[in-house]
Amino acid sequence: MESENNILISAKDLWKIYQLGTQEVRALCGVTLAISNNEFVAIMGPSGSGKSTLMNLIGCLDTPSKGEYFLKGKSVNTLTDNELAYIRNKEIGFVFQVFNLLPRATAFHNVELPLIYKGSSKKEKEEKTIKALEMVEMTDRKSHRPSELSGGERQRIAIARALVNEPSILLADEPTGNLDSKTGHEILNLFQKIHDQGNTIIIVTHDRDIAKQAQRIIYIRDGKIVKEERKAA
């Protein structure tokens, strides 16, 4: 059993209900889970299972209809939009299937964007951006624009951008979905390296081979957690 002090994320009886005209759509139905510091977790389920809704709640991109969500022991339910935006920028690094890079900006500028939003000093921006590029082995490509990079290199830049604020959580939604299998494998190895350096990683996927990289797999179906698997130590 995990010690309370080591719990990074705690969700208790989370529901997400959407009203579509007269119809009620239950995307999440009473999800309870805890994720510890430095865990590598995969949330796995078919399309429409609720895994992306759960990711949006964990990432503070949305709020639950019912239930409670705690991040680092603090209840997220009561936060204002500005406070949620602050947490997203400070505590959570997002990696998406589509890389979401600015096409006309260099790799360096794409990576430093969160630090610009944060209002960091020039020195801090330079140091942290170089450090993030080093983590993903892309310093030699820092002056290239996305069109001059391969798919795998673009995803590495997107991961560097997610890491630049030194977040508590790296949240990845189908991070290898747009990549060939060899490049996808390289990106998963990179996630493993980042995890080994102390980061908490949550990957949302429908791909069993990707999920197997994690220490723990949480299976979700019809808005409910149906089972969990842990990798033998």
Helices and strands as residue ranges (DSSP letters): G 4-6, E 7-20, E 23-36, E 40-44, H 51-58, E 66-71, E 74-75, H 81-91, E 92-95, H 107-118, H 122-135, G 139-141, G 146-148, H 151-163, E 169-173, H 181-196, E 200-205, H 208-211, E 216-221, E 224-230
